[in-house]
Amino acid sequence: MGAMQREQLADFLRRRREAIRPAEAGIAAGPRRRTAGLRREEVAMLAGISIDYVVRLEQGRSSQPSVQLLVALGRALRLSDDERDHLFRLAGHQPPPAAGVAGLARAGLIRMLDLLGDTPAMVVSDLGEVLAQNRASLLLIGDHMGLAGYRRYSIYRWFTEPSVRPVHPVEDHDQHSRRLVADLRAAVGRRAGDPVAAGLVERLLADSDDFRRLWEEHEVGVRRADRKTIVHPRVGPILLDCETLVTPDLGQQLLVLTPADAEARERLDLLRVLGVEEFPSARSITSADR
């Protein structure tokens, strides 16, 4: 941890806030808005921090922000990867590794999440950790970000927590299990020698007989279903088409879920009306998917 450059950090944050258009951050620009950029209270809301702390940061009189807070600010201000590295250095922290070990969604993928609007989408690492979600995704599957330990990985929750399985119909469970295992094997192959990937496999082998059986089958080419059913506890089953876009290094994926029929579209519309109240998220009862 290095020295914090308070004045430069304050100037950088202020300029970035004033430069971003509200629409880029998913905020409607009303007719009474006097400035083109974001308001401080909007940055605070997007980053999940207090307005007072945003004010103190921009006035150069804050305490040193944590890595987690800098990640949240980077997302809120839609910083590019280079801008996010600069933010870390000004705050006295080392930038996260380029390989994304720190669990940071790439800035360009976050911008695509914003552009997708009411279409559920999320950024997922090659090991199955959800790195970013848009609001439509939160409504569909709950909040899967910020989980701790091995629970960060959807494959670990799927094989060790029975409460997650009702998110898919029973008849789809075997195929879903095989796809998760095959994807993990491919990721481990690309990450040769990576202790994080190896540790996840070792833990799964120790904790799940079902995983161990499938891992020993050594399947790599599993048939991919572009269509999947998500069983939502409030509106019932939703038939979705799944499109996956990957970064050039294959380290992160943008998963986009679109309604496959009129009934699915109606149920997604109903979810937007119902909002997020009382949704059983991955943080509470762990109904997870990737």
C-alpha positions as CSV (number, residue, x, y, z in Angstrom):
1,M,0.0,0.0,0.0
2,G,1.5,3.3,-1.1
3,A,0.9,7.0,-0.4
4,M,-2.5,8.4,-1.2
5,Q,-2.4,11.4,-3.6
6,R,-5.5,13.1,-2.2
7,E,-5.7,16.2,-4.4
8,Q,-5.1,14.4,-7.6
9,L,-7.6,11.7,-6.6
10,A,-10.1,14.4,-5.8
11,D,-9.6,16.1,-9.2
12,F,-9.8,12.8,-11.1
13,L,-13.0,11.6,-9.5
14,R,-14.6,15.0,-9.9
15,R,-13.7,15.2,-13.6
16,R,-14.9,11.7,-14.3
17,R,-18.2,12.3,-12.6
18,E,-18.7,15.4,-14.6
19,A,-17.7,13.7,-17.9
20,I,-20.0,10.7,-17.7
21,R,-23.5,11.0,-19.2
22,P,-26.4,9.8,-17.0
23,A,-27.6,7.4,-19.7
24,E,-24.2,5.6,-19.7
25,A,-24.9,4.7,-16.0
26,G,-28.5,3.7,-16.6
27,I,-29.9,7.0,-15.1
28,A,-32.6,8.9,-17.0
29,A,-31.6,12.5,-17.6
30,G,-34.6,14.7,-16.6
31,P,-35.4,18.1,-18.1
32,R,-34.4,19.9,-14.9
33,R,-30.8,18.6,-14.9
34,R,-28.4,21.6,-15.2
35,T,-25.2,19.7,-15.8
36,A,-24.3,16.9,-18.3
37,G,-22.6,14.7,-15.7
38,L,-23.7,12.7,-12.7
39,R,-24.6,14.2,-9.4
40,R,-22.7,13.2,-6.3
41,E,-25.7,11.5,-4.8
42,E,-26.0,9.4,-8.0
43,V,-22.4,8.3,-7.8
44,A,-23.0,7.4,-4.1
45,M,-26.1,5.4,-5.0
46,L,-24.4,3.5,-7.9
47,A,-21.3,2.7,-5.7
48,G,-23.3,1.9,-2.6
49,I,-21.5,4.4,-0.4
50,S,-22.6,7.5,1.5
51,I,-22.9,10.9,-0.2
52,D,-20.8,12.4,2.6
53,Y,-17.9,10.1,1.7
54,V,-18.2,11.1,-2.0
55,V,-18.0,14.7,-1.0
56,R,-15.0,14.1,1.2
57,L,-13.2,12.2,-1.6
58,E,-13.8,15.1,-4.1
59,Q,-12.6,17.6,-1.5
60,G,-9.4,15.7,-0.8
61,R,-10.1,15.2,2.9
62,S,-11.2,11.5,3.0
63,S,-9.5,8.5,4.6
64,Q,-7.8,6.1,2.3
65,P,-10.5,4.2,0.3
66,S,-10.4,0.4,0.4
67,V,-9.9,-1.8,-2.6
68,Q,-13.6,-2.8,-2.5
69,L,-14.7,0.8,-2.5
70,L,-12.4,1.6,-5.4
71,V,-13.9,-1.3,-7.4
72,A,-17.4,0.1,-6.7
73,L,-16.4,3.6,-7.7
74,G,-14.8,2.3,-10.9
75,R,-18.0,0.5,-11.8
76,A,-20.2,3.5,-10.9
77,L,-18.1,5.9,-13.0
78,R,-17.7,3.3,-15.9
79,L,-14.0,3.7,-15.9
80,S,-11.9,2.0,-18.6
81,D,-9.3,-0.6,-17.4
82,D,-6.5,2.1,-17.7
83,E,-8.6,4.6,-15.8
84,R,-9.3,2.1,-13.1
85,D,-5.6,1.3,-12.7
86,H,-4.9,5.1,-12.4
87,L,-7.6,5.3,-9.7
88,F,-6.0,2.6,-7.7
89,R,-2.5,4.2,-7.9
90,L,-3.9,7.7,-6.8
91,A,-5.5,6.0,-3.8
92,G,-2.2,4.4,-2.8
93,H,-3.1,0.8,-3.9
94,Q,-1.6,-1.5,-6.5
95,P,-3.8,-2.0,-9.5
96,P,-5.5,-5.5,-9.8
97,P,-3.7,-8.1,-11.9
98,A,-4.5,-7.9,-15.6
99,A,-5.7,-11.6,-15.5
100,G,-8.6,-10.5,-13.4
101,V,-7.6,-12.6,-10.3
102,A,-9.1,-9.9,-8.1
103,G,-12.5,-10.5,-9.6
104,L,-13.0,-7.3,-11.5
105,A,-15.3,-7.3,-14.6
106,R,-13.8,-5.7,-17.6
107,A,-14.9,-2.1,-18.1
108,G,-16.1,-2.7,-21.7
109,L,-18.3,-5.6,-20.5
110,I,-19.9,-3.4,-17.8
111,R,-20.8,-0.9,-20.5
112,M,-22.4,-3.6,-22.5
113,L,-24.5,-4.6,-19.4
114,D,-25.8,-1.0,-19.3
115,L,-26.7,-1.0,-23.0
116,L,-28.7,-4.2,-22.6
117,G,-31.3,-2.5,-20.5
118,D,-34.2,-4.8,-19.6
119,T,-32.4,-7.9,-21.0
120,P,-30.9,-10.0,-18.1
121,A,-27.2,-10.2,-18.5
122,M,-24.1,-10.8,-16.3
123,V,-20.3,-10.9,-16.5
124,V,-18.9,-14.2,-15.3
125,S,-15.3,-15.4,-14.9
126,D,-14.1,-18.6,-16.6
127,L,-14.4,-20.3,-13.2
128,G,-18.0,-19.3,-12.8
129,E,-17.8,-16.3,-10.4
130,V,-20.4,-13.6,-11.2
131,L,-18.4,-10.3,-11.5
132,A,-21.2,-8.0,-12.5
133,Q,-25.0,-8.1,-13.1
134,N,-27.5,-5.6,-14.5
135,R,-30.8,-5.0,-12.7
136,A,-32.7,-7.4,-15.0
137,S,-30.4,-10.2,-14.0
138,L,-30.8,-9.3,-10.3
139,L,-34.5,-9.6,-10.7
140,L,-34.2,-13.0,-12.5
141,I,-31.7,-14.9,-10.4
142,G,-30.9,-12.7,-7.3
143,D,-27.7,-11.1,-6.2
144,H,-24.7,-13.4,-6.9
145,M,-22.0,-10.8,-6.4
146,G,-19.9,-10.4,-3.2
147,L,-20.1,-14.0,-2.1
148,A,-17.2,-15.3,0.0
149,G,-14.8,-18.3,-0.2
150,Y,-15.7,-21.2,-2.6
151,R,-19.3,-20.1,-2.6
152,R,-18.2,-17.4,-5.1
153,Y,-18.3,-20.1,-7.8
154,S,-21.6,-21.3,-9.1
155,I,-20.3,-24.8,-9.7
156,Y,-19.4,-25.1,-6.0
157,R,-22.8,-24.0,-4.9
158,W,-24.5,-26.3,-7.4
159,F,-22.7,-29.4,-6.1
160,T,-22.7,-28.7,-2.4
161,E,-25.9,-26.8,-1.6
162,P,-29.1,-28.6,-2.5
163,S,-31.2,-25.4,-2.1
164,V,-29.8,-24.1,-5.4
165,R,-31.0,-26.9,-7.6
166,P,-34.7,-25.9,-7.9
167,V,-33.6,-22.9,-10.1
168,H,-33.7,-25.5,-12.9
169,P,-36.3,-28.2,-13.7
170,V,-35.3,-31.6,-12.4
171,E,-35.0,-33.1,-15.9
172,D,-32.3,-30.5,-16.7
173,H,-30.1,-31.2,-13.7
174,D,-27.8,-33.9,-15.2
175,Q,-27.1,-31.9,-18.3
176,H,-26.5,-28.7,-16.3
177,S,-24.1,-30.6,-14.0
178,R,-22.1,-32.1,-16.9
179,R,-21.8,-28.7,-18.6
180,L,-20.5,-27.0,-15.4
181,V,-17.9,-29.8,-15.0
182,A,-16.8,-29.7,-18.6
183,D,-16.5,-25.9,-18.5
184,L,-14.4,-26.1,-15.3
185,R,-12.1,-28.7,-16.9
186,A,-11.6,-26.5,-19.9
187,A,-10.8,-23.5,-17.6
188,V,-8.4,-25.5,-15.5
189,G,-6.6,-26.6,-18.8
190,R,-6.2,-22.9,-19.8
191,R,-5.0,-21.9,-16.3
192,A,-2.3,-24.6,-16.1
193,G,-0.5,-24.3,-12.8
194,D,-3.0,-21.7,-11.4
195,P,-3.5,-22.5,-7.6
196,V,-7.0,-20.9,-7.5
197,A,-8.4,-23.2,-10.2
198,A,-6.6,-26.2,-8.7
199,G,-7.8,-25.4,-5.3
200,L,-11.4,-25.2,-6.5
201,V,-11.2,-28.7,-8.1
202,E,-9.6,-30.2,-5.0
203,R,-12.3,-28.7,-2.7
204,L,-15.1,-30.0,-5.0
205,L,-13.5,-33.5,-5.2
206,A,-13.5,-33.6,-1.4
207,D,-17.0,-32.1,-0.8
208,S,-19.1,-33.7,-3.6
209,D,-19.4,-37.4,-4.6
210,D,-21.5,-36.3,-7.6
211,F,-18.8,-33.9,-8.8
212,R,-16.1,-36.6,-8.3
213,R,-18.0,-39.1,-10.5
214,L,-18.5,-36.6,-13.3
215,W,-14.9,-35.3,-13.1
216,E,-13.5,-38.8,-13.4
217,E,-15.5,-39.2,-16.7
218,H,-13.3,-36.5,-18.2
219,E,-15.9,-35.1,-20.5
220,V,-14.9,-32.0,-22.4
221,G,-17.3,-31.7,-25.4
222,V,-20.7,-31.6,-23.7
223,R,-23.7,-30.8,-25.8
224,R,-24.7,-27.1,-25.2
225,A,-28.3,-26.2,-24.7
226,D,-28.7,-22.6,-26.0
227,R,-32.1,-22.7,-24.4
228,K,-32.6,-23.1,-20.6
229,T,-35.4,-22.8,-18.1
230,I,-35.1,-20.7,-15.0
231,V,-37.6,-21.5,-12.3
232,H,-38.3,-18.2,-10.5
233,P,-40.0,-18.6,-7.1
234,R,-42.5,-15.7,-7.7
235,V,-43.4,-16.0,-11.4
236,G,-42.7,-19.6,-12.2
237,P,-40.6,-21.2,-15.1
238,I,-39.1,-18.8,-17.7
239,L,-37.8,-20.3,-21.0
240,L,-34.7,-18.3,-22.0
241,D,-32.3,-18.3,-24.9
242,C,-28.7,-18.0,-23.7
243,E,-26.0,-16.2,-25.7
244,T,-22.4,-16.2,-24.5
245,L,-19.8,-13.7,-25.6
246,V,-16.2,-14.2,-24.4
247,T,-13.2,-11.9,-24.1
248,P,-10.1,-12.7,-26.3
249,D,-8.3,-14.3,-23.4
250,L,-11.3,-16.5,-22.6
251,G,-11.1,-15.2,-19.0
252,Q,-14.5,-13.5,-18.8
253,Q,-17.9,-14.1,-20.4
254,L,-20.9,-11.9,-21.0
255,L,-24.0,-14.1,-20.6
256,V,-27.2,-12.6,-22.2
257,L,-30.6,-14.2,-21.5
258,T,-33.5,-13.4,-23.8
259,P,-37.1,-14.7,-23.6
260,A,-37.7,-17.6,-25.9
261,D,-41.4,-17.2,-26.2
262,A,-44.3,-14.8,-25.5
263,E,-45.0,-16.3,-22.1
264,A,-41.4,-15.9,-21.0
265,R,-41.5,-12.2,-22.1
266,E,-44.6,-11.7,-20.1
267,R,-43.0,-13.2,-17.0
268,L,-39.9,-11.1,-17.3
269,D,-42.2,-8.0,-17.6
270,L,-44.0,-9.1,-14.5
271,L,-40.6,-9.4,-12.6
272,R,-39.8,-5.8,-13.5
273,V,-43.1,-4.7,-12.0
274,L,-42.7,-6.8,-8.8
275,G,-39.1,-5.5,-8.2
276,V,-36.5,-7.1,-5.9
277,E,-38.5,-7.3,-2.7
278,E,-38.3,-10.6,-0.9
279,F,-36.3,-12.3,-3.7
280,P,-34.3,-15.3,-2.3
281,S,-30.9,-14.3,-3.6
282,A,-27.7,-16.3,-3.6
283,R,-26.6,-14.4,-0.5
284,S,-29.6,-15.6,1.5
285,I,-30.7,-19.1,0.4
286,T,-28.2,-19.5,-2.4
287,S,-30.4,-20.2,-5.4
288,A,-27.7,-19.9,-7.9
289,D,-27.0,-20.4,-11.6
290,R,-24.4,-19.4,-14.0
